Amino acid sequence: MKFTVYILFCFISAFPQATLVNTAHLDNLYEDVVVNKKHIGIIHIYANAPDYEWIDASGEGIACIDDAARAAVFYMKDYKVAGNKKHYEMIKNLINFQMYMHADNGFFYNFIWKDYSIDSTYKTSVADPNWWSWRALWALAEAEKFYQDKDPAFAGIIKKHLDNGIDALDKWLIKEDNSINYVGFVLPAWLPFETGADQSAVIVKAMSVYYELHKTEKVRAIIEHLCRGIMEMQQGDEQHLPYGAFLSWQNTWHAWGNSQSDALIDAGRVLNNKDFISAGTREIKDFYRWLENNNYYSGFTLAKDGNGNSVFKDTTKFPQIAYGIRPIIFSSINAYEVLMDTLYLNIAMKGISWFFKGNPCNALMYDPQTGRGFDGINSYDEVNRNSGAESTIESLLSFARLESNSKAKKQLFDLYKSMK
């Protein structure tokens, strides 16, 4: 192992354009299938050690929008750097999959079965306003932007699906600024499922991409309304826990999908709203640094003490997964590029070190030799060496995002070299 790592160090040193982004494992999880005489791209869900062959999700299906949407976003960003022609076709097929899963009500189904028919009934697959629908909108928004110059006709088809999905979203969202008192916390009641700041973040990221392209008042209103709600989910400050963290839902915080800072900075940039950016950066500089300095948590619940102060009712250390680390990296590098303050670059680099043994198990959680992102850390002495789609994609997104910035890329390579 030490010899192969040394060879990679030498390769990186000799060729400045080298990359730690290895798509081999994700490429292997991808499959091109034909449905109704049209090519669609799917991402197989699980791949377990030691052989890492495809494994289905029991009772749900063989592939889902949750993974395909994230994979499409990754491949689009990677294509701009690497220009792999094979990936160009894969991107189009993955976007075809999003559109294949688009339901008449404007939302999206999630899973497909072995015969490529849609799983339209299981609770994690119905065409509902839920995580998978928001991820589909994010992928489609990124795809319209990606294809505007490359294939305007295909971009036009994508926009029709986007507009249909946005109409459904707009009708479903609560328009009034209502509040709810949840165990002493006054929280917004107009986000998805009243207080779903985590889901709101994905919507805001999708809508911000769309707004950059079209500047519609409907989408601007959606972004602003959700961002105001996300900001009301922010708790504590530099001196008081949870140190500016955005609660995910109700009085809980979980690491996975905690993209509120990233979404607020996106929205602040496209709408020129400094308040959104300020709220996002406050979580990064106070809460993210606290999180990193405490070797990370996977979740916690807040309560109020007798004096009305926020206290931890309980905390959870494990499991720690790539999906909980990637938002730290996205948010921090986003803040760095907007404000050019190296504080945020340093937080991003501390976050990426989680993949390079900077974690409770001192374990390599992404292997540049194979492109596998491992499925998580279960305890101080147990690593899940399986490498499913989610962990692999979230790992690749993290590295690709840092490599898109020249200064971050150099520091990333220096960090990796320090492993020897």
C-alpha positions as CSV (number, residue, x, y, z in Angstrom):
1,M,0.0,0.0,0.0
2,K,2.8,2.4,0.9
3,F,4.5,1.8,-2.4
4,T,1.4,2.5,-4.5
5,V,0.7,5.6,-2.5
6,Y,4.3,6.7,-3.1
7,I,3.9,6.1,-6.9
8,L,0.8,8.3,-6.8
9,F,2.7,11.0,-4.9
10,C,5.4,11.0,-7.6
11,F,2.7,11.1,-10.3
12,I,1.1,14.2,-8.7
13,S,4.5,15.9,-8.3
14,A,5.5,15.3,-11.9
15,F,2.2,16.3,-13.5
16,P,0.6,19.4,-12.0
17,Q,-2.6,18.6,-13.9
18,A,-3.0,15.3,-12.0
19,T,-6.2,14.8,-10.1
20,L,-7.4,12.8,-7.1
21,V,-10.8,12.5,-8.8
22,N,-11.0,8.9,-9.9
23,T,-14.3,8.0,-11.6
24,A,-13.5,4.3,-12.1
25,H,-15.8,3.0,-9.3
26,L,-18.7,5.3,-10.1
27,D,-18.3,4.5,-13.8
28,N,-18.7,0.8,-12.8
29,L,-21.9,1.6,-10.9
30,Y,-23.3,3.3,-14.0
31,E,-25.4,1.3,-16.5
32,D,-26.9,2.4,-19.8
33,V,-30.3,0.8,-20.4
34,V,-33.0,1.3,-23.0
35,V,-36.6,2.1,-22.0
36,N,-39.2,2.9,-24.6
37,K,-36.4,3.0,-27.3
38,K,-34.6,5.7,-25.3
39,H,-31.2,5.4,-23.5
40,I,-31.4,6.2,-19.9
41,G,-28.5,6.1,-17.4
42,I,-28.9,4.5,-14.0
43,I,-26.5,4.3,-11.0
44,H,-26.6,1.0,-9.1
45,I,-27.2,1.6,-5.4
46,Y,-24.9,-0.6,-3.4
47,A,-21.5,-2.2,-3.9
48,N,-20.1,-4.3,-1.0
49,A,-16.6,-5.4,-0.1
50,P,-14.6,-7.3,-1.2
51,D,-15.8,-7.7,-4.8
52,Y,-17.9,-4.5,-5.1
53,E,-20.5,-5.9,-7.4
54,W,-23.9,-4.3,-7.9
55,I,-26.4,-4.9,-5.1
56,D,-30.1,-3.8,-5.2
57,A,-32.0,-2.0,-2.5
58,S,-34.3,-4.7,-1.2
59,G,-38.0,-3.8,-1.6
60,E,-37.2,-0.6,-3.4
61,G,-35.4,-1.3,-6.7
62,I,-32.1,-1.3,-8.5
63,A,-31.5,2.4,-9.0
64,C,-32.9,5.7,-7.9
65,I,-33.0,9.4,-8.7
66,D,-31.3,10.2,-5.4
67,D,-28.1,8.8,-6.7
68,A,-28.5,9.5,-10.4
69,A,-29.2,13.2,-9.9
70,R,-26.1,13.6,-7.7
71,A,-24.0,11.6,-10.2
72,A,-25.2,13.8,-13.0
73,V,-24.2,16.9,-11.1
74,F,-20.8,15.5,-10.5
75,Y,-20.2,14.3,-14.0
76,M,-21.2,17.7,-15.4
77,K,-18.7,19.5,-13.1
78,D,-16.0,17.0,-13.9
79,Y,-16.6,17.2,-17.6
80,K,-15.8,20.9,-17.6
81,V,-12.3,19.9,-16.3
82,A,-11.6,16.5,-17.8
83,G,-13.7,16.6,-21.0
84,N,-14.3,12.8,-21.1
85,K,-16.4,12.1,-24.1
86,K,-17.7,8.9,-22.5
87,H,-19.0,10.9,-19.6
88,Y,-20.7,13.4,-21.9
89,E,-23.0,10.6,-23.2
90,M,-23.5,9.3,-19.6
91,I,-24.6,12.8,-18.5
92,K,-27.3,12.9,-21.2
93,N,-28.5,9.5,-20.2
94,L,-28.6,10.3,-16.5
95,I,-30.7,13.4,-17.3
96,N,-33.0,11.3,-19.5
97,F,-33.5,9.1,-16.4
98,Q,-34.6,12.2,-14.4
99,M,-37.2,13.0,-17.1
100,Y,-38.3,9.4,-17.3
101,M,-39.1,9.5,-13.6
102,H,-41.1,12.8,-13.9
103,A,-44.7,12.2,-12.8
104,D,-47.8,13.9,-14.1
105,N,-48.2,15.8,-10.8
106,G,-44.9,17.6,-11.4
107,F,-42.9,15.7,-8.8
108,F,-40.6,12.7,-9.4
109,Y,-40.6,9.0,-8.6
110,N,-37.4,7.7,-7.1
111,F,-36.8,4.0,-7.7
112,I,-37.0,1.6,-10.7
113,W,-37.3,-2.2,-10.7
114,K,-35.2,-4.8,-12.5
115,D,-37.4,-4.6,-15.6
116,Y,-36.8,-0.8,-15.6
117,S,-40.5,-0.1,-14.7
118,I,-41.1,2.6,-12.1
119,D,-41.6,1.8,-8.5
120,S,-44.6,4.1,-8.0
121,T,-45.9,2.8,-4.7
122,Y,-43.2,2.3,-2.0
123,K,-43.0,5.2,0.5
124,T,-39.4,6.2,-0.6
125,S,-40.3,6.2,-4.3
126,V,-43.8,7.8,-4.7
127,A,-43.9,11.0,-6.7
128,D,-44.0,13.3,-3.7
129,P,-42.5,16.7,-2.7
130,N,-39.5,15.1,-1.0
131,W,-35.7,14.8,-1.2
132,W,-35.6,12.9,-4.5
133,S,-37.8,15.5,-6.2
134,W,-35.6,18.3,-5.1
135,R,-32.5,16.5,-6.2
136,A,-34.0,15.9,-9.6
137,L,-34.7,19.6,-9.9
138,W,-31.1,20.4,-8.9
139,A,-29.8,18.0,-11.6
140,L,-32.1,19.4,-14.2
141,A,-31.2,23.0,-13.4
142,E,-27.5,22.2,-13.7
143,A,-28.2,20.3,-16.9
144,E,-30.1,23.1,-18.6
145,K,-27.1,25.4,-17.8
146,F,-24.7,22.7,-19.0
147,Y,-26.4,22.1,-22.3
148,Q,-27.4,25.7,-23.2
149,D,-24.4,26.1,-25.5
150,K,-23.6,22.4,-26.2
151,D,-27.1,21.3,-27.2
152,P,-29.7,24.0,-27.1
153,A,-32.5,21.7,-28.2
154,F,-31.9,19.3,-25.4
155,A,-31.7,22.3,-23.0
156,G,-35.1,23.4,-24.1
157,I,-36.6,19.9,-23.4
158,I,-35.0,20.0,-19.9
159,K,-36.5,23.5,-19.3
160,K,-40.0,22.2,-19.9
161,H,-39.5,19.6,-17.2
162,L,-38.0,22.2,-14.9
163,D,-40.9,24.6,-15.4
164,N,-43.4,21.8,-14.7
165,G,-41.6,20.8,-11.5
166,I,-41.2,24.4,-10.3
167,D,-45.0,25.0,-10.9
168,A,-45.7,22.0,-8.7
169,L,-43.3,23.1,-6.1
170,D,-44.7,26.7,-6.1
171,K,-48.3,25.4,-5.6
172,W,-47.2,23.1,-2.8
173,L,-45.1,25.5,-0.7
174,I,-46.7,27.4,2.1
175,K,-46.7,31.1,1.3
176,E,-47.5,32.6,4.7
177,D,-44.7,33.3,7.3
178,N,-46.2,31.2,10.0
179,S,-44.3,30.0,13.1
180,I,-44.5,27.0,15.3
181,N,-43.3,26.6,18.9
182,Y,-41.4,23.3,19.1
183,V,-40.3,22.4,22.7
184,G,-39.4,26.0,23.4
185,F,-38.0,26.9,20.0
186,V,-39.9,29.3,17.8
187,L,-39.4,28.0,14.3
188,P,-40.7,28.7,10.8
189,A,-43.6,26.7,9.7
190,W,-43.5,27.4,6.0
191,L,-40.5,25.2,5.0
192,P,-41.1,21.6,3.6
193,F,-42.7,19.6,6.4
194,E,-42.9,22.9,8.3
195,T,-39.3,23.1,9.5
196,G,-37.4,21.2,6.9
197,A,-34.4,23.4,6.4
198,D,-32.3,20.5,5.1
199,Q,-34.7,19.9,2.2
200,S,-35.1,23.6,1.7
201,A,-31.4,23.9,1.0
202,V,-31.5,21.5,-2.0
203,I,-34.5,23.5,-3.4
204,V,-32.6,26.8,-3.0
205,K,-29.5,25.4,-4.7
206,A,-31.7,24.2,-7.7
207,M,-33.6,27.5,-7.8
208,S,-30.5,29.6,-7.6
209,V,-29.1,27.9,-10.7
210,Y,-32.4,28.4,-12.5
211,Y,-32.6,32.0,-11.5
212,E,-29.1,32.7,-12.9
213,L,-30.4,31.6,-16.2
214,H,-34.0,33.1,-16.3
215,K,-34.4,35.8,-13.6
216,T,-38.1,35.0,-13.0
217,E,-40.0,36.6,-10.2
218,K,-41.7,33.3,-9.2
219,V,-38.3,31.6,-8.6
220,R,-36.9,34.7,-6.9
221,A,-39.8,34.6,-4.5
222,I,-39.3,30.9,-3.8
223,I,-35.6,31.4,-3.0
224,E,-36.2,34.4,-0.7
225,H,-39.1,32.8,1.2
226,L,-37.2,29.6,1.8
227,C,-34.0,31.4,2.7
228,R,-35.8,33.5,5.3
229,G,-37.1,30.3,6.8
230,I,-33.7,28.6,6.8
231,M,-32.2,31.7,8.6
232,E,-34.9,31.3,11.3
233,M,-33.6,27.8,11.9
234,Q,-30.2,29.1,12.9
235,Q,-29.5,28.7,16.6
236,G,-26.8,30.0,19.0
237,D,-23.7,32.1,18.3
238,E,-20.0,32.0,18.8
239,Q,-20.4,31.7,22.5
240,H,-23.6,29.7,22.8
241,L,-24.4,26.3,21.5
242,P,-25.0,25.1,18.9
243,Y,-22.7,27.9,17.7
244,G,-24.7,29.2,14.7
245,A,-25.8,25.8,13.4
246,F,-28.9,25.6,11.2
247,L,-31.2,23.0,12.6
248,S,-32.2,20.4,10.0
249,W,-35.8,19.8,11.1
250,Q,-37.6,20.6,14.3
251,N,-35.1,20.7,17.2
252,T,-32.7,18.3,15.6
253,W,-29.5,18.6,13.6
254,H,-28.0,15.9,11.4
255,A,-24.8,16.0,9.4
256,W,-26.1,14.4,6.3
257,G,-27.5,16.9,3.8
258,N,-26.7,19.8,6.0
259,S,-26.3,22.2,3.0
260,Q,-28.0,25.3,4.4
261,S,-24.9,27.4,4.5
262,D,-24.0,26.4,0.9
263,A,-27.5,27.2,-0.3
264,L,-27.7,30.6,1.5
265,I,-24.3,31.6,-0.1
266,D,-25.5,30.5,-3.5
267,A,-28.7,32.5,-3.1
268,G,-26.9,35.5,-1.6
269,R,-24.6,35.6,-4.6
270,V,-27.3,35.4,-7.3
271,L,-29.6,37.8,-5.5
272,N,-26.9,40.1,-4.2
273,N,-28.2,39.5,-0.7
274,K,-25.5,40.0,2.0
275,D,-27.8,38.9,4.8
276,F,-28.0,35.4,3.3
277,I,-24.2,35.2,2.9
278,S,-23.6,36.5,6.4
279,A,-25.9,33.8,7.9
280,G,-24.2,31.1,5.9
281,T,-20.7,32.1,6.8
282,R,-21.6,32.4,10.5
283,E,-22.4,28.7,10.6
284,I,-19.2,27.9,8.9
285,K,-16.8,29.9,11.0
286,D,-18.4,29.1,14.3
287,F,-20.3,25.8,14.1
288,Y,-18.2,24.0,11.4
289,R,-15.0,24.9,13.3
290,W,-16.5,23.6,16.5
291,L,-17.6,20.4,14.7
292,E,-14.2,19.8,13.2
293,N,-12.4,20.5,16.5
294,N,-14.6,17.9,18.2
295,N,-13.9,15.2,15.7
296,Y,-17.4,15.5,14.2
297,Y,-20.9,14.4,15.2
298,S,-23.6,12.8,13.2
299,G,-26.5,14.5,15.0
300,F,-27.9,16.1,18.1
301,T,-31.2,17.2,19.6
302,L,-31.6,20.5,21.4
303,A,-33.7,21.4,24.5
304,K,-34.2,24.4,26.7
305,D,-32.9,24.5,30.2
306,G,-34.6,26.3,33.1
307,N,-33.1,29.6,32.1
308,G,-34.2,29.4,28.5
309,N,-30.8,28.5,27.2
310,S,-30.2,25.9,24.5
311,V,-28.6,22.7,25.7
312,F,-27.8,19.3,24.1
313,K,-30.5,16.8,25.0
314,D,-28.5,14.1,23.3
315,T,-25.7,13.9,20.8
316,T,-24.7,11.1,18.3
317,K,-21.2,10.6,17.2
318,F,-21.7,7.8,14.6
319,P,-22.2,6.9,11.9
320,Q,-20.1,9.5,10.1
321,I,-20.5,9.4,6.4
322,A,-19.3,11.3,3.3
323,Y,-22.7,12.8,2.9
324,G,-22.2,14.5,6.2
325,I,-18.7,15.9,5.3
326,R,-19.4,17.1,1.7
327,P,-21.7,20.0,2.8
328,I,-18.8,21.3,5.0
329,I,-16.5,21.4,2.0
330,F,-19.1,22.9,-0.4
331,S,-20.2,25.6,2.0
332,S,-16.6,26.5,3.1
333,I,-15.1,26.7,-0.4
334,N,-18.2,28.6,-1.6
335,A,-17.7,31.1,1.2
336,Y,-14.0,31.4,0.4
337,E,-14.7,32.2,-3.3
338,V,-17.2,34.8,-2.4
339,L,-15.3,36.5,0.4
340,M,-11.7,35.5,-0.4
341,D,-11.0,34.9,3.3
342,T,-8.6,32.1,3.9
343,L,-10.4,31.2,7.1
344,Y,-13.0,29.4,5.0
345,L,-10.4,27.7,2.8
346,N,-8.8,26.3,6.0
347,I,-12.1,25.0,7.2
348,A,-12.7,23.3,3.8
349,M,-9.2,21.7,4.0
350,K,-9.8,20.5,7.5
351,G,-13.1,19.0,6.3
352,I,-11.5,17.1,3.4
353,S,-8.9,15.7,5.8
354,W,-11.7,13.5,7.1
355,F,-11.3,11.4,4.0
356,F,-7.5,11.3,4.6
357,K,-7.5,9.8,8.1
358,G,-8.5,13.0,9.8
359,N,-11.5,11.1,11.4
360,P,-12.1,9.1,14.6
361,C,-10.8,5.9,13.1
362,N,-7.7,7.4,11.4
363,A,-9.0,5.6,8.3
364,L,-8.7,6.4,4.6
365,M,-12.4,7.0,3.6
366,Y,-11.8,7.8,-0.1
367,D,-9.2,5.8,-2.1
368,P,-7.9,7.7,-5.1
369,Q,-6.4,4.4,-6.4
370,T,-9.8,2.9,-7.0
371,G,-12.2,5.9,-6.8
372,R,-14.2,4.2,-4.0
373,G,-15.7,6.3,-1.3
374,F,-16.3,4.0,1.7
375,D,-19.7,3.9,3.3
376,G,-18.9,5.3,6.7
377,I,-17.4,5.1,10.2
378,N,-19.6,3.2,12.6
379,S,-17.5,3.6,15.8
380,Y,-14.0,4.5,16.9
381,D,-12.7,1.1,15.7
382,E,-15.1,0.1,12.9
383,V,-15.1,1.3,9.3
384,N,-17.7,0.2,6.8
385,R,-15.6,-0.8,3.8
386,N,-18.6,-1.1,1.4
387,S,-18.7,1.5,-1.3
388,G,-22.2,2.4,-2.4
389,A,-23.3,5.1,-4.8
390,E,-24.0,7.8,-2.3
391,S,-20.7,7.6,-0.5
392,T,-18.7,7.4,-3.7
393,I,-20.6,10.3,-5.3
394,E,-20.4,12.5,-2.2
395,S,-16.6,11.8,-2.0
396,L,-16.1,12.7,-5.7
397,L,-18.2,15.8,-5.4
398,S,-16.0,16.9,-2.4
399,F,-12.7,16.4,-4.3
400,A,-13.9,17.9,-7.6
401,R,-15.2,21.0,-5.8
402,L,-11.8,21.6,-4.2
403,E,-9.9,20.9,-7.4
404,S,-12.0,23.5,-9.2
405,N,-10.1,26.1,-7.2
406,S,-6.4,26.4,-8.0
407,K,-5.3,27.4,-4.5
408,A,-7.5,24.7,-2.8
409,K,-6.2,22.1,-5.3
410,K,-2.6,22.8,-4.4
411,Q,-3.4,22.5,-0.7
412,L,-5.4,19.3,-1.3
413,F,-2.4,17.7,-3.0
414,D,-0.1,18.9,-0.2
415,L,-2.4,17.3,2.3
416,Y,-2.5,14.0,0.5
417,K,1.3,13.9,0.2
418,S,1.5,14.4,3.9
419,M,0.1,10.9,4.4
420,K,3.4,9.2,3.5
